[in-house]
């Protein structure tokens, strides 16, 4: 399909007829498809490029979800360590103030 074929197909359109672009595409779909092909915008190419873009975004989404899960696991682990340290700090403050006597065995005894 080349430029001359498209011109010949357009010559079949009655002269003086005023069509909108949508009317052209609905009335003469073969001509519209030839134009899209000449411009490198065929329906198949557009669909394939959109599908490829969708697949790329899905892959990015999958990677981000995996990273999110990993960060949530790390947050849980860190929160647990933080809580343990808070309890230990409260116990040590109580021992220092003399209000509580520690009964945990000291290392080395």
PADREN-403612 format. One record per atom (N, C-alpha, C, O): y negated, x, z. Coordinates in steps of 0.05 Angstrom, whole numbers, padded with zeros to 5 digits, always signed. Each point is the difference from the previous one (the first is absolute). Example, Ala and Ser with C-alpha at 12.3 -4.5 7.8 and 13.67 -1.06 7.14 Angstrom:
BEGIN
+00114+00264+00156 -00024-00018+00000 -00024+00018+00000 +00000+00021+00013 -00021-00028-00027 -00024+00016+00001 -00022-00015+00014 -00022+00010+00004 
//
This chain:
BEGIN
+00023+00017+00000 -00023-00017+00000 -00025+00018+00000 -00002+00019+00016 -00015-00025-00034 -00024+00016-00002 -00025-00017-00002 +00002-00025+00002 -00024+00037-00005 -00026-00014-00001 -00001-00020-00023 -00010-00022+00004 +00021+00029-00027 +00000-00018-00023 +00016-00026+00005 -00008-00021-00008 +00030+00024+00022 +00016-00024+00007 -00016-00019+00018 +00000-00024-00004 -00014+00035+00023 -00016-00017+00018 -00022-00013-00015 -00006-00024+00004 -00007+00038-00022 -00022-00011-00016 +00011-00023-00017 -00012-00021-00003 +00035+00026-00010 +00012-00021-00016 +00007-00025+00016 -00003-00022-00009 +00013+00026+00033 +00007-00023+00017 -00026-00015+00008 +00001-00024+00002 -00022+00039+00002 -00025-00014+00008 -00012-00015-00024 -00014-00020+00004 +00021+00028-00028 -00010-00014-00024 +00012-00028-00002 -00011-00017-00014 +00033+00013+00028 +00013-00026+00000 -00016-00020+00017 +00004-00024-00003 -00020+00034+00020 -00017-00018+00018 -00021-00012-00018 -00014+00015-00014 +00010-00041+00016 -00020-00013-00017 -00028+00011+00005 -00008+00004+00022 -00007+00002-00044 -00026+00011+00003 -00019-00020+00013 +00003-00024-00004 -00021+00033+00020 -00019-00017+00014 +00011-00014+00024 -00014-00015+00014 +00040+00020-00008 +00010-00013+00024 -00008+00017+00024 +00002+00024+00000 -00011-00038+00020 -00010+00014+00025 +00022-00004+00021 +00005-00022+00009 +00007+00044-00001 +00021-00001+00020 -00008+00018+00023 -00013+00020-00003 +00020-00028+00026 -00002+00018+00023 +00023+00019-00001 +00019-00003-00015 -00021+00024+00032 +00022+00019+00000 +00026-00013+00009 +00021+00006-00011 -00022-00024+00030 +00024-00014+00009 +00012-00017-00023 +00024-00001-00003 -00041-00012-00012 +00009-00016-00023 +00014+00017-00021 +00020-00007-00011 -00032+00031+00007 +00012+00018-00020 +00028+00008+00010 +00020+00000-00016 -00018+00007+00041 +00026+00009+00011 +00020-00023+00001 +00024+00005-00005 -00033-00029+00010 +00019-00023+00000 +00008-00009-00028 +00023-00007-00005 -00042+00008-00013 +00005-00010-00027 +00014+00021-00017 +00018-00007-00016 -00025+00032+00019 +00012+00022-00015 +00012+00021+00018 -00011+00022+00001 +00032-00028+00014 +00011+00020+00018 +00010+00025-00013 -00002+00022+00012 +00012-00023-00036 +00010+00024-00014 -00023+00019-00006 +00003+00024+00002 -00026-00036-00010 -00023+00017-00007 -00010+00013+00026 -00007+00024+00001 +00006-00040+00020 -00010+00011+00026 +00018+00023+00009 -00010+00020+00010 +00037-00024-00013 +00018+00021+00008 -00003+00025-00017 +00002+00023+00010 -00007-00026-00036 -00005+00023-00017 -00025+00015+00009 +00000+00025+00000 -00021-00040+00007 -00024+00013+00009 +00005+00016+00026 -00008+00023+00003 +00023-00036+00015 +00006+00014+00026 +00016+00025-00006 -00004+00021+00013 +00023-00022-00031 +00017+00023-00007 -00017+00022-00011 +00003+00024+00007 -00022-00031-00025 -00017+00021-00012 -00018+00012+00021 -00007+00024-00002 -00001-00039+00022 -00017+00011+00021 +00016+00013+00022 -00011+00012+00019 +00038-00012-00022 +00017+00012+00021 +00002-00017+00025 +00006+00011+00021 -00010-00037-00024 +00001-00017+00023 +00020-00023-00005 -00006-00023+00005 +00030+00030-00013 +00020-00021-00006 +00008-00012+00027 -00003+00012+00021 +00013-00036-00022 +00008-00015+00024 +00021+00016+00015 -00001+00002+00024 +00020+00009-00039 +00021+00015+00013 -00011+00025+00014 +00008+00006+00022 -00026+00008-00035 -00012+00024+00012 -00016-00007+00025 +00001+00014+00020 -00016-00036-00021 -00015-00009+00023 +00019-00007+00023 -00005+00007+00023 +00026-00022-00029 +00020-00008+00020 +00013+00024+00012 +00003+00002+00025 +00005+00017-00042 +00013+00024+00010 -00018+00017+00018 +00009+00010+00020 -00035-00008-00028 -00018+00016+00017 -00005-00014+00026 -00002+00014+00021 +00000-00040-00021 -00003-00015+00026 +00024+00003+00017 -00002+00002+00025 +00026-00004-00037 +00025+00003+00015 +00002+00028+00012 +00008+00003+00023 -00016+00017-00038 +00001+00028+00010 -00020+00003+00023 +00007+00013+00020 -00031-00024-00023 -00019+00001+00022 +00011-00014+00025 -00004+00010+00022 +00017-00033-00026 +00012-00014+00023 +00021+00017+00014 +00001+00001+00024 +00016+00012-00040 +00021+00017+00011 -00012+00023+00016 +00010+00008+00021 -00032+00004-00032 -00013+00022+00014 -00011-00009+00027 +00003+00014+00020 -00016-00038-00020 -00011-00010+00025 +00022-00007+00020 -00004+00003+00024 +00027-00014-00034 +00022-00006+00018 +00011+00026+00013 +00007+00000+00024 -00006+00021-00040 +00010+00026+00011 -00020+00010+00021 +00008+00010+00021 -00034-00012-00026 -00020+00009+00020 +00003-00017+00025 -00001+00011+00022 +00005-00037-00025 +00003-00018+00022 +00025+00008+00017 -00002+00000+00024 +00024+00006-00038 +00024+00008+00014 -00004+00025+00016 +00009+00002+00023 -00023+00018-00034 -00006+00025+00014 -00018-00005+00024 +00005+00012+00021 -00025-00029-00025 -00018-00006+00023 +00014-00015+00022 -00006+00005+00024 +00024-00023-00031 +00015-00014+00021 +00018+00019+00015 +00003-00002+00025 +00010+00021-00039 +00017+00020+00014 -00017+00017+00019 +00008+00006+00022 -00031+00002-00032 -00018+00016+00017 -00009-00016+00024 -00002+00011+00023 -00004-00036-00027 -00009-00018+00022 +00022-00003+00021 -00005+00002+00024 +00030-00005-00033 +00023-00002+00019 +00003+00026+00016 +00005-00001+00024 -00008+00023-00038 +00003+00026+00014 -00022+00003+00021 +00005+00009+00022 -00030-00017-00029 -00022+00003+00019 +00004-00019+00024 -00008+00007+00022 +00018-00031-00027 +00006-00018+00022 +00021+00011+00019 -00003-00003+00024 +00024+00015-00035 +00020+00012+00017 -00012+00023+00017 +00006+00002+00024 -00023+00014-00036 -00013+00022+00014 -00019-00011+00022 -00001+00011+00022 -00013-00033-00028 -00017-00013+00020 +00016-00010+00024 -00009+00004+00023 +00032-00016-00028 +00016-00009+00022 +00009+00023+00017 +00000-00002+00025 +00009+00024-00037 +00009+00023+00015 -00023+00012+00016 +00004+00007+00024 -00027-00005-00036 -00023+00012+00014 -00009-00019+00023 -00008+00010+00022 +00008-00036-00026 -00007-00019+00021 +00019+00003+00024 -00009-00002+00023 +00034+00006-00029 +00020+00003+00022 -00005+00025+00016 +00000+00000+00025 -00006+00022-00039 -00006+00025+00014 -00026-00003+00016 -00002+00009+00023 -00018-00022-00035 -00025-00005+00014 +00004-00016+00026 -00011+00007+00021 +00027-00028-00022 +00005-00016+00024 +00014+00016+00021 -00006-00002+00024 +00026+00018-00032 +00014+00017+00020 -00020+00019+00013 +00002+00004+00024 -00020+00008-00039 -00020+00019+00011 -00019-00014+00019 -00008+00011+00020 +00001-00036-00027 -00018-00016+00018 +00013-00005+00027 -00012+00003+00020 +00038-00010-00021 +00015-00005+00025 +00002+00026+00017 -00004-00001+00024 +00010+00023-00038 +00002+00026+00014 -00027+00008+00012 -00001+00010+00022 -00021-00014-00037 -00026+00006+00010 -00007-00017+00025 -00012+00010+00019 +00018-00036-00020 -00005-00017+00023 +00016+00009+00024 -00010+00000+00023 +00035+00008-00027 +00017+00010+00022 -00012+00026+00012 -00001+00003+00024 -00008+00015-00041 -00011+00025+00009 -00026-00004+00015 -00006+00013+00020 -00011-00032-00029 -00025-00006+00014 +00006-00011+00028 -00013+00006+00020 +00034-00023-00018 +00007-00011+00026 +00011+00021+00019 -00006+00000+00023 +00021+00019-00034 +00011+00022+00016 -00023+00018+00010 +00000+00008+00023 -00019-00002-00040 -00023+00017+00007 -00017-00013+00022 -00009+00014+00018 +00005-00040-00020 -00016-00014+00019 +00014-00003+00027 -00013-00007+00020 +00039+00013-00019 +00015-00001+00025 +00010-00028+00007 +00012-00004+00021 -00015-00015-00039 +00009-00027+00006 +00030-00003-00006 +00012-00018+00011 -00002+00035-00027 +00028-00002-00008 +00013+00027+00002 -00012+00020-00006 +00037-00019+00014 +00015+00024+00001 +00020+00000-00023 +00015-00019-00004 -00014+00041-00011 +00018+00001-00023 +00028+00007+00010 +00003+00018+00016 +00016-00033-00026 +00028+00005+00008 +00016+00011-00024 +00024+00004+00002 -00038+00001-00024 +00014+00012-00022 +00006+00029+00006 -00017+00014+00011 +00041-00004-00018 +00007+00027+00005 -00018+00019-00016 -00006-00005-00024 -00003+00026+00036 -00016+00020-00014 +00018+00018-00016 +00023+00006+00009 -00032+00004-00032 +00017+00017-00016 +00007+00026+00015 -00017+00011+00014 +00042-00003-00016 +00009+00025+00013 +00013-00005+00027 +00010+00019+00012 -00009-00043-00001 +00012-00006+00025 +00024-00017-00003 +00013-00007+00020 
//
